[in-house]
Amino acid sequence: MTRVNPYDDGMALIQCAFLTKITTMTALAHATYFPAMRATQPARQIAHIVHSVRAVFHAWSQARRQERAERALWSMALADPRVMTDLTCALSRHGD
């Protein structure tokens, strides 16, 4: 059985090269070579929104992780008096 090369079709090769060229061009090149693609502003706005959502999600998940770690440490301190003593000493040192 022979494998089918997706690039045997000349049009597929041209489309692949075109898409590769588009993705590597800067915004200036888009505006210069492809005037119809000047609509990069909405794409930038969407990218900015996605970046902002990612940052908010990262901060939220980091806060949740911290809360879980603190809860686990507190439950461990309630179960073991040595851990509670260490926490009390650390808090008193931090308060000074």
C-alpha positions in Angstrom: 0.0 0.0 0.0 1.4 3.4 -1.0 1.2 6.4 1.3 -0.5 9.4 0.0 1.6 12.5 0.1 -0.7 15.5 0.9 1.7 17.8 -1.1 1.3 15.9 -4.4 -1.5 18.3 -5.1 0.1 21.6 -6.2 -2.7 23.6 -4.7 -2.3 22.1 -1.3 1.4 23.0 -1.4 0.6 26.6 -2.4 -2.0 26.8 0.4 0.4 25.4 2.9 3.2 27.9 1.8 0.7 30.8 1.8 -0.6 30.0 5.3 2.9 29.6 6.6 3.9 32.9 5.1 0.8 34.6 6.6 1.5 33.3 10.1 5.1 34.4 10.1 4.5 37.9 8.8 4.4 41.0 11.0 1.4 43.3 11.2 3.2 45.8 9.0 3.8 43.1 6.3 0.1 42.2 6.5 -0.9 45.8 5.8 1.7 46.2 3.1 1.3 43.0 1.1 -2.3 42.1 1.9 -4.4 45.3 2.2 -7.5 43.2 2.7 -5.9 41.8 5.9 -5.8 45.1 7.6 -8.5 43.8 9.9 -5.8 42.6 12.3 -7.2 44.9 15.0 -10.0 42.6 16.0 -7.6 39.7 16.1 -5.3 41.7 18.4 -8.3 42.6 20.6 -9.3 39.0 20.8 -5.7 38.0 21.6 -5.6 40.6 24.4 -8.9 39.4 25.9 -7.6 35.8 25.8 -4.4 36.8 27.4 -6.3 38.7 30.1 -8.6 35.7 30.8 -5.6 33.4 31.1 -3.9 35.8 33.5 -7.1 36.0 35.7 -7.5 32.2 35.6 -3.9 31.7 36.5 -4.2 34.1 39.5 -7.4 32.4 40.6 -6.0 28.9 40.3 -2.9 30.0 42.2 -5.0 31.5 45.0 -7.0 28.3 45.2 -3.9 26.2 45.4 -2.6 28.4 48.2 -5.9 28.1 50.1 -5.8 24.3 49.8 -2.2 24.2 51.0 -3.1 26.4 54.0 -6.1 24.3 54.8 -4.0 21.1 54.7 -1.4 22.6 56.9 -4.0 23.8 59.4 -5.7 20.4 59.6 -2.2 18.9 60.1 -1.5 21.4 62.9 -4.8 20.6 64.6 -3.9 16.9 64.5 -0.2 17.2 65.6 0.8 19.5 68.5 4.4 19.7 67.2 3.2 21.3 63.9 1.0 23.7 65.9 3.9 24.7 68.0 6.0 25.4 64.9 3.2 27.5 63.4 2.8 29.4 66.6 6.6 30.1 66.8 6.7 31.1 63.1 3.7 33.5 63.5 5.2 35.1 66.6 8.6 35.6 64.8 6.8 37.1 61.8 4.8 39.5 64.0 7.9 41.1 65.4 
